[in-house]
Amino acid sequence: MYCPRCGALNEDDATYCKNCGNYIQVANTIPQAPAQAPYYPPPRPARKNPVVAAVLNLFFGLGYWYLGYRRVLGVPTTVFIVLALIVYIILSIFTAGIITLLIAIVLAIDGYQKAEGQRGFIPADLSTGGMVF
């Protein structure tokens, strides 16, 4: 017979559980399987400071590293940061930094939103699998 408290298997004529000492009523019942352990969802990643993420994202998207993203826009985060740096340099030359500033602001807003737990608007992924917005 199974103990109703801890689920341990005991002799059919046992009065007390050999595992936990719980009183077991002797009855002509069909033994029940032990209760399943409760489900605990996997821990969520620790929240990061949204202001720090926004400021770091002003600089070529460095906030994605801070937030732990593995992929941004479908490429590894490191590749994204290097490409962002190259784009910043080229656009700064041709637009006197205006477009570069706008891109930096968009990245900062996205970093802030992602640190707040929102999805943001630039596709980024925390794992190596599919994309998350």
N, CA, C and O atoms as a Tinker XYZ file with bonds, in Angstrom:
   532  protein
     1  N      0.844000   -1.164000    0.000000    73     2
     2  CA     0.000000    0.000000    0.000000    64     1     3
     3  C      0.896000    1.236000    0.000000    63     2     4     5
     4  O      1.981000    1.239000    0.582000    81     3
     5  N      0.416000    2.280000   -0.664000    73     3     6
     6  CA     1.160000    3.534000   -0.754000    64     5     7
     7  C      0.745000    4.470000    0.367000    63     6     8     9
     8  O     -0.430000    4.538000    0.727000    81     7
     9  N      1.700000    5.182000    0.910000    73     7    10
    10  CA     1.427000    6.176000    1.951000    64     9    11
    11  C      0.728000    7.380000    1.315000    63    10    12    13
    12  O      1.214000    7.906000    0.315000    81    11
    13  N     -0.401000    7.827000    1.872000    73    11    14
    14  CA    -1.086000    8.976000    1.288000    64    13    15
    15  C     -0.329000   10.287000    1.502000    63    14    16    17
    16  O     -0.611000   11.283000    0.836000    81    15
    17  N      0.608000   10.288000    2.408000    73    15    18
    18  CA     1.351000   11.526000    2.700000    64    17    19
    19  C      2.585000   11.686000    1.822000    63    18    20    21
    20  O      2.768000   12.731000    1.197000    81    19
    21  N      3.442000   10.648000    1.769000    73    19    22
    22  CA     4.703000   10.778000    1.020000    64    21    23
    23  C      4.752000    9.903000   -0.224000    63    22    24    25
    24  O      5.642000   10.077000   -1.057000    81    23
    25  N      3.815000    8.965000   -0.371000    73    23    26
    26  CA     3.767000    8.140000   -1.564000    64    25    27
    27  C      4.668000    6.921000   -1.528000    63    26    28    29
    28  O      4.779000    6.206000   -2.524000    81    27
    29  N      5.320000    6.670000   -0.385000    73    27    30
    30  CA     6.221000    5.522000   -0.284000    64    29    31
    31  C      5.427000    4.217000   -0.274000    63    30    32    33
    32  O      4.318000    4.158000    0.257000    81    31
    33  N      6.003000    3.184000   -0.862000    73    31    34
    34  CA     5.370000    1.868000   -0.900000    64    33    35
    35  C      5.636000    1.150000    0.425000    63    34    36    37
    36  O      6.786000    1.014000    0.842000    81    35
    37  N      4.580000    0.697000    1.075000    73    35    38
    38  CA     4.673000   -0.020000    2.350000    64    37    39
    39  C      4.042000   -1.399000    2.193000    63    38    40    41
    40  O      3.412000   -1.697000    1.178000    81    39
    41  N      4.219000   -2.225000    3.203000    73    39    42
    42  CA     3.570000   -3.534000    3.225000    64    41    43
    43  C      2.062000   -3.327000    3.282000    63    42    44    45
    44  O      1.596000   -2.312000    3.801000    81    43
    45  N      1.295000   -4.277000    2.754000    73    43    46
    46  CA    -0.160000   -4.141000    2.720000    64    45    47
    47  C     -0.776000   -4.070000    4.117000    63    46    48    49
    48  O     -1.821000   -3.443000    4.291000    81    47
    49  N     -0.155000   -4.694000    5.110000    73    47    50
    50  CA    -0.714000   -4.694000    6.459000    64    49    51
    51  C     -0.052000   -3.663000    7.375000    63    50    52    53
    52  O     -0.247000   -3.712000    8.590000    81    51
    53  N      0.721000   -2.739000    6.821000    73    51    54
    54  CA     1.417000   -1.728000    7.628000    64    53    55
    55  C      0.420000   -0.756000    8.244000    63    54    56    57
    56  O     -0.578000   -0.389000    7.623000    81    55
    57  N      0.707000   -0.346000    9.476000    73    55    58
    58  CA    -0.115000    0.639000   10.165000    64    57    59
    59  C      0.480000    2.029000   10.022000    63    58    60    61
    60  O     -0.234000    3.028000    9.939000    81    59
    61  N      1.821000    2.069000    9.994000    73    59    62
    62  CA     2.535000    3.334000    9.847000    64    61    63
    63  C      3.482000    3.248000    8.651000    63    62    64    65
    64  O      4.005000    2.179000    8.335000    81    63
    65  N      3.693000    4.374000    7.999000    73    63    66
    66  CA     4.595000    4.424000    6.841000    64    65    67
    67  C      6.030000    4.225000    7.296000    63    66    68    69
    68  O      6.468000    4.838000    8.270000    81    67
    69  N      6.759000    3.375000    6.599000    73    67    70
    70  CA     8.152000    3.131000    6.959000    64    69    71
    71  C      9.054000    4.300000    6.548000    63    70    72    73
    72  O     10.188000    4.396000    7.017000    81    71
    73  N      8.560000    5.190000    5.676000    73    71    74
    74  CA     9.358000    6.319000    5.213000    64    73    75
    75  C      9.156000    7.564000    6.077000    63    74    76    77
    76  O     10.126000    8.174000    6.529000    81    75
    77  N      7.890000    7.942000    6.307000    73    75    78
    78  CA     7.626000    9.195000    7.019000    64    77    79
    79  C      6.944000    8.998000    8.361000    63    78    80    81
    80  O      6.833000    9.960000    9.121000    81    79
    81  N      6.484000    7.805000    8.686000    73    79    82
    82  CA     5.849000    7.537000    9.970000    64    81    83
    83  C      4.380000    7.910000   10.018000    63    82    84    85
    84  O      3.774000    7.847000   11.087000    81    83
    85  N      3.797000    8.290000    8.915000    73    83    86
    86  CA     2.391000    8.671000    8.853000    64    85    87
    87  C      1.507000    7.454000    9.126000    63    86    88    89
    88  O      1.804000    6.346000    8.682000    81    87
    89  N      0.400000    7.681000    9.875000    73    87    90
    90  CA    -0.567000    6.611000   10.133000    64    89    91
    91  C     -1.255000    6.239000    8.822000    63    90    92    93
    92  O     -1.735000    7.108000    8.095000    81    91
    93  N     -1.295000    4.953000    8.532000    73    91    94
    94  CA    -1.921000    4.470000    7.312000    64    93    95
    95  C     -3.151000    3.681000    7.698000    63    94    96    97
    96  O     -3.052000    2.697000    8.431000    81    95
    97  N     -4.305000    4.094000    7.219000    73    95    98
    98  CA    -5.525000    3.352000    7.495000    64    97    99
    99  C     -5.515000    2.085000    6.662000    63    98   100   101
   100  O     -5.281000    2.120000    5.454000    81    99
   101  N     -5.765000    0.992000    7.309000    73    99   102
   102  CA    -5.823000   -0.270000    6.599000    64   101   103
   103  C     -7.221000   -0.400000    6.016000    63   102   104   105
   104  O     -8.213000   -0.429000    6.746000    81   103
   105  N     -7.286000   -0.477000    4.721000    73   103   106
   106  CA    -8.579000   -0.606000    4.047000    64   105   107
   107  C     -8.384000   -1.464000    2.817000    63   106   108   109
   108  O     -7.277000   -1.578000    2.290000    81   107
   109  N     -9.437000   -2.048000    2.379000    73   107   110
   110  CA    -9.380000   -2.858000    1.167000    64   109   111
   111  C     -9.557000   -1.940000   -0.038000    63   110   112   113
   112  O    -10.620000   -1.906000   -0.658000    81   111
   113  N     -8.545000   -1.230000   -0.347000    73   111   114
   114  CA    -8.585000   -0.321000   -1.486000    64   113   115
   115  C     -7.503000   -0.691000   -2.468000    63   114   116   117
   116  O     -6.545000   -1.389000   -2.135000    81   115
   117  N     -7.668000   -0.227000   -3.649000    73   115   118
   118  CA    -6.659000   -0.444000   -4.681000    64   117   119
   119  C     -5.523000    0.531000   -4.424000    63   118   120   121
   120  O     -5.764000    1.719000   -4.209000    81   119
   121  N     -4.296000    0.047000   -4.443000    73   119   122
   122  CA    -3.184000    0.972000   -4.192000    64   121   123
   123  C     -3.162000    2.086000   -5.245000    63   122   124   125
   124  O     -3.377000    1.861000   -6.436000    81   123
   125  N     -2.899000    3.264000   -4.757000    73   123   126
   126  CA    -2.819000    4.419000   -5.657000    64   125   127
   127  C     -1.362000    4.748000   -5.924000    63   126   128   129
   128  O     -0.490000    4.557000   -5.076000    81   127
   129  N     -1.129000    5.239000   -7.102000    73   127   130
   130  CA     0.223000    5.659000   -7.449000    64   129   131
   131  C      0.590000    6.881000   -6.618000    63   130   132   133
   132  O     -0.281000    7.671000   -6.256000    81   131
   133  N      1.867000    7.040000   -6.316000    73   131   134
   134  CA     2.275000    8.213000   -5.542000    64   133   135
   135  C      1.937000    9.503000   -6.301000    63   134   136   137
   136  O      1.949000    9.549000   -7.531000    81   135
   137  N      1.643000   10.520000   -5.541000    73   135   138
   138  CA     1.304000   11.812000   -6.150000    64   137   139
   139  C      2.500000   12.357000   -6.911000    63   138   140   141
   140  O      3.648000   12.192000   -6.499000    81   139
   141  N      2.209000   13.006000   -8.024000    73   139   142
   142  CA     3.289000   13.595000   -8.806000    64   141   143
   143  C      3.824000   14.827000   -8.104000    63   142   144   145
   144  O      3.098000   15.537000   -7.409000    81   143
   145  N      5.079000   15.055000   -8.296000    73   143   146
   146  CA     5.688000   16.254000   -7.721000    64   145   147
   147  C      5.087000   17.491000   -8.382000    63   146   148   149
   148  O      4.778000   17.466000   -9.573000    81   147
   149  N      4.922000   18.560000   -7.628000    73   147   150
   150  CA     4.341000   19.772000   -8.226000    64   149   151
   151  C      5.249000   20.337000   -9.314000    63   150   152   153
   152  O      6.471000   20.204000   -9.267000    81   151
   153  N      4.614000   20.965000  -10.286000    73   151   154
   154  CA     5.378000   21.559000  -11.388000    64   153   155
   155  C      5.812000   22.960000  -11.007000    63   154   156   157
   156  O      4.997000   23.790000  -10.606000    81   155
   157  N      7.077000   23.208000  -11.135000    73   155   158
   158  CA     7.608000   24.551000  -10.925000    64   157   159
   159  C      8.155000   25.040000  -12.256000    63   158   160   161
   160  O      9.039000   24.403000  -12.828000    81   159
   161  N      7.645000   26.164000  -12.761000    73   159   162
   162  CA     8.143000   26.661000  -14.046000    64   161   163
   163  C      9.615000   27.038000  -13.934000    63   162   164   165
   164  O     10.088000   27.372000  -12.848000    81   163
   165  N     10.344000   26.986000  -15.052000    73   163   166
   166  CA    11.760000   27.344000  -15.008000    64   165   167
   167  C     11.916000   28.797000  -14.570000    63   166   168   169
   168  O     11.051000   29.626000  -14.856000    81   167
   169  N     12.997000   29.108000  -13.887000    73   167   170
   170  CA    13.179000   30.476000  -13.421000    64   169   171
   171  C     13.325000   31.447000  -14.585000    63   170   172   173
   172  O     13.934000   31.127000  -15.605000    81   171
   173  N     12.765000   32.621000  -14.418000    73   171   174
   174  CA    12.888000   33.661000  -15.444000    64   173   175
   175  C     14.235000   34.348000  -15.283000    63   174   176   177
   176  O     14.749000   34.459000  -14.170000    81   175
   177  N     14.803000   34.804000  -16.380000    73   175   178
   178  CA    16.068000   35.506000  -16.245000    64   177   179
   179  C     15.889000   36.765000  -15.406000    63   178   180   181
   180  O     14.833000   37.397000  -15.425000    81   179
   181  N     16.928000   37.112000  -14.678000    73   179   182
   182  CA    16.866000   38.298000  -13.831000    64   181   183
   183  C     16.670000   39.544000  -14.694000    63   182   184   185
   184  O     17.264000   39.682000  -15.764000    81   183
   185  N     15.840000   40.425000  -14.211000    73   183   186
   186  CA    15.600000   41.668000  -14.945000    64   185   187
   187  C     16.824000   42.547000  -14.848000    63   186   188   189
   188  O     17.499000   42.602000  -13.819000    81   187
   189  N     17.092000   43.222000  -15.923000    73   187   190
   190  CA    18.216000   44.142000  -15.981000    64   189   191
   191  C     17.684000   45.569000  -15.907000    63   190   192   193
   192  O     16.510000   45.821000  -16.176000    81   191
   193  N     18.552000   46.486000  -15.543000    73   191   194
   194  CA    18.184000   47.892000  -15.430000    64   193   195
   195  C     17.892000   48.455000  -16.822000    63   194   196   197
   196  O     18.769000   48.435000  -17.686000    81   195
   197  N     16.666000   48.959000  -17.056000    73   195   198
   198  CA    16.315000   49.456000  -18.391000    64   197   199
   199  C     17.101000   50.691000  -18.806000    63   198   200   201
   200  O     17.364000   50.875000  -19.994000    81   199
   201  N     17.480000   51.541000  -17.860000    73   199   202
   202  CA    18.243000   52.746000  -18.208000    64   201   203
   203  C     19.641000   52.360000  -18.686000    63   202   204   205
   204  O     20.151000   52.919000  -19.657000    81   203
   205  N     20.250000   51.405000  -18.000000    73   203   206
   206  CA    21.585000   50.936000  -18.416000    64   205   207
   207  C     21.497000   50.301000  -19.804000    63   206   208   209
   208  O     22.355000   50.543000  -20.653000    81   207
   209  N     20.471000   49.495000  -20.035000    73   207   210
   210  CA    20.292000   48.861000  -21.345000    64   209   211
   211  C     20.111000   49.911000  -22.432000    63   210   212   213
   212  O     20.674000   49.774000  -23.519000    81   211
   213  N     19.333000   50.959000  -22.157000    73   211   214
   214  CA    19.102000   52.013000  -23.145000    64   213   215
   215  C     20.384000   52.771000  -23.451000    63   214   216   217
   216  O     20.684000   53.036000  -24.615000    81   215
   217  N     21.141000   53.123000  -22.420000    73   215   218
   218  CA    22.398000   53.868000  -22.627000    64   217   219
   219  C     23.400000   53.013000  -23.396000    63   218   220   221
   220  O     24.059000   53.506000  -24.311000    81   219
   221  N     23.518000   51.745000  -23.036000    73   219   222
   222  CA    24.453000   50.874000  -23.759000    64   221   223
   223  C     24.024000   50.679000  -25.211000    63   222   224   225
   224  O     24.871000   50.572000  -26.097000    81   223
   225  N     22.723000   50.633000  -25.460000    73   223   226
   226  CA    22.254000   50.460000  -26.838000    64   225   227
   227  C     22.495000   51.711000  -27.679000    63   226   228   229
   228  O     22.470000   51.631000  -28.907000    81   227
   229  N     22.724000   52.850000  -27.058000    73   227   230
   230  CA    23.092000   54.046000  -27.819000    64   229   231
   231  C     24.419000   53.828000  -28.554000    63   230   232   233
   232  O     24.664000   54.421000  -29.605000    81   231
   233  N     25.256000   52.981000  -27.992000    73   231   234
   234  CA    26.577000   52.712000  -28.564000    64   233   235
   235  C     26.555000   51.388000  -29.321000    63   234   236   237
   236  O     26.960000   50.353000  -28.792000    81   235
   237  N     26.090000   51.430000  -30.530000    73   235   238
   238  CA    26.142000   50.298000  -31.481000    64   237   239
   239  C     25.349000   49.076000  -31.045000    63   238   240   241
   240  O     25.556000   47.995000  -31.596000    81   239
   241  N     24.453000   49.204000  -30.082000    73   239   242
   242  CA    23.658000   48.066000  -29.638000    64   241   243
   243  C     24.317000   47.228000  -28.566000    63   242   244   245
   244  O     23.991000   46.049000  -28.426000    81   243
   245  N     25.242000   47.804000  -27.799000    73   243   246
   246  CA    25.925000   47.042000  -26.747000    64   245   247
   247  C     24.962000   46.559000  -25.661000    63   246   248   249
   248  O     25.272000   45.616000  -24.932000    81   247
   249  N     23.811000   47.194000  -25.551000    73   247   250
   250  CA    22.818000   46.789000  -24.565000    64   249   251
   251  C     22.309000   45.379000  -24.784000    63   250   252   253
   252  O     21.859000   44.730000  -23.840000    81   251
   253  N     22.374000   44.894000  -26.022000    73   251   254
   254  CA    21.927000   43.513000  -26.278000    64   253   255
   255  C     22.848000   42.514000  -25.590000    63   254   256   257
   256  O     22.396000   41.467000  -25.126000    81   255
   257  N     24.130000   42.831000  -25.523000    73   255   258
   258  CA    25.049000   41.984000  -24.753000    64   257   259
   259  C     24.663000   42.014000  -23.281000    63   258   260   261
   260  O     24.576000   40.975000  -22.627000    81   259
   261  N     24.433000   43.215000  -22.773000    73   259   262
   262  CA    24.068000   43.401000  -21.373000    64   261   263
   263  C     22.797000   42.619000  -21.026000    63   262   264   265
   264  O     22.698000   42.040000  -19.944000    81   263
   265  N     21.840000   42.605000  -21.934000    73   263   266
   266  CA    20.578000   41.917000  -21.692000    64   265   267
   267  C     20.661000   40.409000  -21.919000    63   266   268   269
   268  O     19.727000   39.681000  -21.580000    81   267
   269  N     21.766000   39.935000  -22.486000    73   267   270
   270  CA    21.964000   38.504000  -22.679000    64   269   271
   271  C     21.417000   37.951000  -23.975000    63   270   272   273
   272  O     21.242000   36.738000  -24.095000    81   271
   273  N     21.142000   38.800000  -24.949000    73   271   274
   274  CA    20.631000   38.307000  -26.226000    64   273   275
   275  C     21.749000   37.644000  -27.006000    63   274   276   277
   276  O     22.872000   38.146000  -27.058000    81   275
   277  N     21.429000   36.512000  -27.611000    73   275   278
   278  CA    22.426000   35.778000  -28.402000    64   277   279
   279  C     22.384000   36.161000  -29.874000    63   278   280   281
   280  O     23.395000   36.094000  -30.573000    81   279
   281  N     21.196000   36.567000  -30.340000    73   279   282
   282  CA    21.038000   36.933000  -31.746000    64   281   283
   283  C     20.182000   38.195000  -31.831000    63   282   284   285
   284  O     19.211000   38.360000  -31.093000    81   283
   285  N     20.567000   39.080000  -32.750000    73   283   286
   286  CA    19.805000   40.294000  -33.021000    64   285   287
   287  C     19.655000   40.399000  -34.532000    63   286   288   289
   288  O     20.634000   40.301000  -35.271000    81   287
   289  N     18.428000   40.597000  -34.981000    73   287   290
   290  CA    18.127000   40.629000  -36.416000    64   289   291
   291  C     18.642000   39.388000  -37.147000    63   290   292   293
   292  O     19.037000   39.461000  -38.310000    81   291
   293  N     18.632000   38.258000  -36.455000    73   291   294
   294  CA    19.009000   36.996000  -37.072000    64   293   295
   295  C     20.494000   36.701000  -37.128000    63   294   296   297
   296  O     20.883000   35.646000  -37.628000    81   295
   297  N     21.334000   37.590000  -36.637000    73   295   298
   298  CA    22.781000   37.345000  -36.637000    64   297   299
   299  C     23.265000   37.337000  -35.181000    63   298   300   301
   300  O     22.613000   37.912000  -34.310000    81   299
   301  N     24.399000   36.689000  -34.917000    73   299   302
   302  CA    24.932000   36.718000  -33.554000    64   301   303
   303  C     25.128000   38.164000  -33.079000    63   302   304   305
   304  O     25.439000   39.054000  -33.871000    81   303
   305  N     24.944000   38.375000  -31.792000    73   303   306
   306  CA    25.003000   39.726000  -31.226000    64   305   307
   307  C     26.330000   40.413000  -31.534000    63   306   308   309
   308  O     26.345000   41.603000  -31.847000    81   307
   309  N     27.425000   39.697000  -31.454000    73   307   310
   310  CA    28.731000   40.298000  -31.738000    64   309   311
   311  C     28.794000   40.798000  -33.176000    63   310   312   313
   312  O     29.294000   41.894000  -33.428000    81   311
   313  N     28.297000   40.009000  -34.114000    73   311   314
   314  CA    28.287000   40.407000  -35.522000    64   313   315
   315  C     27.394000   41.635000  -35.702000    63   314   316   317
   316  O     27.743000   42.558000  -36.437000    81   315
   317  N     26.243000   41.643000  -35.031000    73   315   318
   318  CA    25.347000   42.797000  -35.122000    64   317   319
   319  C     26.047000   44.070000  -34.639000    63   318   320   321
   320  O     25.929000   45.118000  -35.273000    81   319
   321  N     26.769000   43.985000  -33.532000    73   319   322
   322  CA    27.446000   45.168000  -32.980000    64   321   323
   323  C     28.531000   45.656000  -33.932000    63   322   324   325
   324  O     28.667000   46.862000  -34.141000    81   323
   325  N     29.297000   44.752000  -34.507000    73   323   326
   326  CA    30.345000   45.151000  -35.463000    64   325   327
   327  C     29.709000   45.784000  -36.698000    63   326   328   329
   328  O     30.185000   46.811000  -37.182000    81   327
   329  N     28.641000   45.181000  -37.209000    73   327   330
   330  CA    27.959000   45.758000  -38.375000    64   329   331
   331  C     27.349000   47.118000  -38.040000    63   330   332   333
   332  O     27.381000   48.032000  -38.864000    81   331
   333  N     26.797000   47.255000  -36.842000    73   331   334
   334  CA    26.237000   48.543000  -36.432000    64   333   335
   335  C     27.326000   49.605000  -36.381000    63   334   336   337
   336  O     27.099000   50.743000  -36.792000    81   335
   337  N     28.493000   49.253000  -35.887000    73   335   338
   338  CA    29.619000   50.201000  -35.846000    64   337   339
   339  C     30.003000   50.648000  -37.252000    63   338   340   341
   340  O     30.220000   51.837000  -37.489000    81   339
   341  N     30.085000   49.710000  -38.174000    73   339   342
   342  CA    30.432000   50.047000  -39.563000    64   341   343
   343  C     29.371000   50.949000  -40.178000    63   342   344   345
   344  O     29.697000   51.936000  -40.838000    81   343
   345  N     28.097000   50.610000  -39.963000    73   343   346
   346  CA    26.996000   51.423000  -40.494000    64   345   347
   347  C     27.037000   52.814000  -39.874000    63   346   348   349
   348  O     26.837000   53.806000  -40.575000    81   347
   349  N     27.294000   52.899000  -38.567000    73   347   350
   350  CA    27.386000   54.203000  -37.900000    64   349   351
   351  C     28.460000   55.072000  -38.565000    63   350   352   353
   352  O     28.230000   56.247000  -38.852000    81   351
   353  N     29.619000   54.486000  -38.802000    73   351   354
   354  CA    30.732000   55.253000  -39.385000    64   353   355
   355  C     30.376000   55.742000  -40.783000    63   354   356   357
   356  O     30.570000   56.914000  -41.105000    81   355
   357  N     29.857000   54.844000  -41.608000    73   355   358
   358  CA    29.526000   55.220000  -42.991000    64   357   359
   359  C     28.429000   56.275000  -43.022000    63   358   360   361
   360  O     28.549000   57.274000  -43.731000    81   359
   361  N     27.367000   56.062000  -42.261000    73   359   362
   362  CA    26.276000   57.029000  -42.260000    64   361   363
   363  C     26.673000   58.358000  -41.637000    63   362   364   365
   364  O     26.161000   59.404000  -42.035000    81   363
   365  N     27.563000   58.330000  -40.681000    73   363   366
   366  CA    28.036000   59.585000  -40.078000    64   365   367
   367  C     28.755000   60.448000  -41.099000    63   366   368   369
   368  O     28.630000   61.673000  -41.086000    81   367
   369  N     29.499000   59.817000  -41.971000    73   367   370
   370  CA    30.237000   60.559000  -42.994000    64   369   371
   371  C     29.284000   61.228000  -43.974000    63   370   372   373
   372  O     29.479000   62.387000  -44.342000    81   371
   373  N     28.252000   60.500000  -44.399000    73   371   374
   374  CA    27.377000   61.013000  -45.445000    64   373   375
   375  C     26.197000   61.853000  -44.932000    63   374   376   377
   376  O     25.627000   62.633000  -45.694000    81   375
   377  N     25.828000   61.707000  -43.668000    73   375   378
   378  CA    24.663000   62.447000  -43.173000    64   377   379
   379  C     24.992000   63.340000  -41.991000    63   378   380   381
   380  O     24.085000   63.805000  -41.301000    81   379
   381  N     26.245000   63.583000  -41.748000    73   379   382
   382  CA    26.697000   64.440000  -40.637000    64   381   383
   383  C     26.174000   63.913000  -39.291000    63   382   384   385
   384  O     25.974000   64.695000  -38.361000    81   383
   385  N     25.960000   62.639000  -39.184000    73   383   386
   386  CA    25.573000   62.027000  -37.927000    64   385   387
   387  C     24.085000   62.033000  -37.614000    63   386   388   389
   388  O     23.666000   61.482000  -36.596000    81   387
   389  N     23.285000   62.645000  -38.470000    73   387   390
   390  CA    21.846000   62.746000  -38.201000    64   389   391
   391  C     21.198000   61.357000  -38.197000    63   390   392   393
   392  O     20.510000   61.000000  -37.241000    81   391
   393  N     21.410000   60.586000  -39.243000    73   391   394
   394  CA    20.813000   59.245000  -39.332000    64   393   395
   395  C     21.395000   58.343000  -38.246000    63   394   396   397
   396  O     20.674000   57.529000  -37.670000    81   395
   397  N     22.670000   58.476000  -37.965000    73   395   398
   398  CA    23.303000   57.682000  -36.917000    64   397   399
   399  C     22.641000   57.952000  -35.570000    63   398   400   401
   400  O     22.389000   57.024000  -34.801000    81   399
   401  N     22.361000   59.215000  -35.287000    73   399   402
   402  CA    21.691000   59.578000  -34.043000    64   401   403
   403  C     20.292000   58.962000  -33.978000    63   402   404   405
   404  O     19.883000   58.466000  -32.928000    81   403
   405  N     19.565000   58.990000  -35.078000    73   403   406
   406  CA    18.226000   58.400000  -35.108000    64   405   407
   407  C     18.274000   56.888000  -34.875000    63   406   408   409
   408  O     17.445000   56.343000  -34.147000    81   407
   409  N     19.235000   56.223000  -35.486000    73   407   410
   410  CA    19.382000   54.774000  -35.288000    64   409   411
   411  C     19.723000   54.484000  -33.829000    63   410   412   413
   412  O     19.198000   53.541000  -33.237000    81   411
   413  N     20.605000   55.298000  -33.254000    73   411   414
   414  CA    20.983000   55.107000  -31.852000    64   413   415
   415  C     19.782000   55.277000  -30.928000    63   414   416   417
   416  O     19.632000   54.531000  -29.960000    81   415
   417  N     18.936000   56.245000  -31.218000    73   415   418
   418  CA    17.740000   56.462000  -30.400000    64   417   419
   419  C     16.784000   55.282000  -30.513000    63   418   420   421
   420  O     16.211000   54.845000  -29.515000    81   419
   421  N     16.612000   54.767000  -31.724000    73   419   422
   422  CA    15.737000   53.595000  -31.923000    64   421   423
   423  C     16.287000   52.399000  -31.140000    63   422   424   425
   424  O     15.527000   51.685000  -30.485000    81   423
   425  N     17.594000   52.182000  -31.205000    73   423   426
   426  CA    18.199000   51.073000  -30.459000    64   425   427
   427  C     18.047000   51.282000  -28.961000    63   426   428   429
   428  O     17.795000   50.323000  -28.233000    81   427
   429  N     18.195000   52.515000  -28.483000    73   427   430
   430  CA    18.057000   52.796000  -27.055000    64   429   431
   431  C     16.636000   52.506000  -26.578000    63   430   432   433
   432  O     16.443000   51.893000  -25.528000    81   431
   433  N     15.651000   52.945000  -27.346000    73   431   434
   434  CA    14.254000   52.683000  -26.980000    64   433   435
   435  C     13.990000   51.181000  -26.949000    63   434   436   437
   436  O     13.329000   50.681000  -26.039000    81   435
   437  N     14.507000   50.466000  -27.943000    73   435   438
   438  CA    14.310000   49.019000  -27.994000    64   437   439
   439  C     14.973000   48.342000  -26.794000    63   438   440   441
   440  O     14.381000   47.449000  -26.187000    81   439
   441  N     16.186000   48.754000  -26.450000    73   439   442
   442  CA    16.873000   48.182000  -25.290000    64   441   443
   443  C     16.103000   48.425000  -24.006000    63   442   444   445
   444  O     16.006000   47.536000  -23.159000    81   443
   445  N     15.554000   49.625000  -23.854000    73   443   446
   446  CA    14.752000   49.956000  -22.673000    64   445   447
   447  C     13.513000   49.058000  -22.597000    63   446   448   449
   448  O     13.190000   48.520000  -21.538000    81   447
   449  N     12.828000   48.903000  -23.725000    73   447   450
   450  CA    11.625000   48.076000  -23.752000    64   449   451
   451  C     11.939000   46.624000  -23.427000    63   450   452   453
   452  O     11.206000   45.991000  -22.668000    81   451
   453  N     13.004000   46.092000  -23.982000    73   451   454
   454  CA    13.362000   44.696000  -23.732000    64   453   455
   455  C     13.736000   44.488000  -22.261000    63   454   456   457
   456  O     13.392000   43.458000  -21.681000    81   455
   457  N     14.434000   45.449000  -21.654000    73   455   458
   458  CA    14.801000   45.328000  -20.238000    64   457   459
   459  C     13.566000   45.406000  -19.342000    63   458   460   461
   460  O     13.567000   44.858000  -18.240000    81   459
   461  N     12.529000   46.073000  -19.799000    73   459   462
   462  CA    11.271000   46.168000  -19.057000    64   461   463
   463  C     10.420000   44.910000  -19.225000    63   462   464   465
   464  O      9.366000   44.795000  -18.600000    81   463
   465  N     10.854000   43.978000  -20.047000    73   463   466
   466  CA    10.099000   42.752000  -20.275000    64   465   467
   467  C      9.140000   42.843000  -21.445000    63   466   468   469
   468  O      8.376000   41.909000  -21.688000    81   467
   469  N      9.165000   43.953000  -22.179000    73   467   470
   470  CA     8.328000   44.091000  -23.359000    64   469   471
   471  C      9.063000   43.480000  -24.543000    63   470   472   473
   472  O     10.246000   43.156000  -24.450000    81   471
   473  N      8.356000   43.326000  -25.654000    73   471   474
   474  CA     9.001000   42.659000  -26.785000    64   473   475
   475  C      9.847000   43.582000  -27.633000    63   474   476   477
   476  O     10.689000   43.093000  -28.386000    81   475
   477  N      9.673000   44.888000  -27.553000    73   475   478
   478  CA    10.454000   45.799000  -28.392000    64   477   479
   479  C     10.042000   45.670000  -29.842000    63   478   480   481
   480  O      9.030000   45.040000  -30.150000    81   479
   481  N     10.822000   46.263000  -30.738000    73   479   482
   482  CA    10.470000   46.196000  -32.157000    64   481   483
   483  C     11.621000   45.729000  -33.025000    63   482   484   485
   484  O     11.483000   45.696000  -34.248000    81   483
   485  N     12.742000   45.370000  -32.442000    73   483   486
   486  CA    13.861000   44.795000  -33.193000    64   485   487
   487  C     13.944000   43.321000  -32.793000    63   486   488   489
   488  O     14.079000   43.012000  -31.609000    81   487
   489  N     13.866000   42.405000  -33.768000    73   487   490
   490  CA    13.907000   40.979000  -33.432000    64   489   491
   491  C     15.218000   40.601000  -32.751000    63   490   492   493
   492  O     16.301000   40.866000  -33.273000    81   491
   493  N     15.108000   39.983000  -31.584000    73   491   494
   494  CA    16.276000   39.525000  -30.836000    64   493   495
   495  C     15.892000   38.241000  -30.116000    63   494   496   497
   496  O     14.722000   38.013000  -29.808000    81   495
   497  N     16.885000   37.411000  -29.852000    73   495   498
   498  CA    16.634000   36.088000  -29.303000    64   497   499
   499  C     17.606000   35.821000  -28.155000    63   498   500   501
   500  O     18.809000   36.049000  -28.283000    81   499
   501  N     17.069000   35.330000  -27.022000    73   499   502
   502  CA    17.894000   35.005000  -25.868000    64   501   503
   503  C     18.582000   33.657000  -26.022000    63   502   504   505
   504  O     19.622000   33.418000  -25.407000    81   503
   505  N     18.016000   32.779000  -26.830000    73   503   506
   506  CA    18.603000   31.451000  -27.000000    64   505   507
   507  C     19.223000   31.349000  -28.392000    63   506   508   509
   508  O     19.260000   32.319000  -29.149000    81   507
   509  N     19.700000   30.168000  -28.702000    73   507   510
   510  CA    20.301000   29.969000  -30.020000    64   509   511
   511  C     19.271000   29.529000  -31.035000    63   510   512   513
   512  O     19.589000   29.354000  -32.211000    81   511
   513  N     18.022000   29.347000  -30.585000    73   511   514
   514  CA    16.961000   28.857000  -31.482000    64   513   515
   515  C     16.272000   29.957000  -32.262000    63   514   516   517
   516  O     16.922000   30.791000  -32.892000    81   515
   517  N     14.924000   29.950000  -32.214000    73   515   518
   518  CA    14.113000   30.861000  -33.022000    64   517   519
   519  C     14.161000   32.301000  -32.553000    63   518   520   521
   520  O     14.739000   32.624000  -31.515000    81   519
   521  N     13.537000   33.153000  -33.347000    73   519   522
   522  CA    13.559000   34.588000  -33.093000    64   521   523
   523  C     12.440000   34.982000  -32.140000    63   522   524   525
   524  O     11.353000   34.406000  -32.176000    81   523
   525  N     12.706000   35.950000  -31.300000    73   523   526
   526  CA    11.719000   36.537000  -30.393000    64   525   527
   527  C     11.715000   38.021000  -30.622000    63   526   528   529
   528  O     12.771000   38.642000  -30.738000    81   527
   529  N     10.517000   38.602000  -30.688000    73   527   530
   530  CA    10.430000   40.049000  -30.896000    64   529   531
   531  C     10.277000   40.758000  -29.589000    63   530   532
   532  O     10.187000   41.985000  -29.559000    81   531
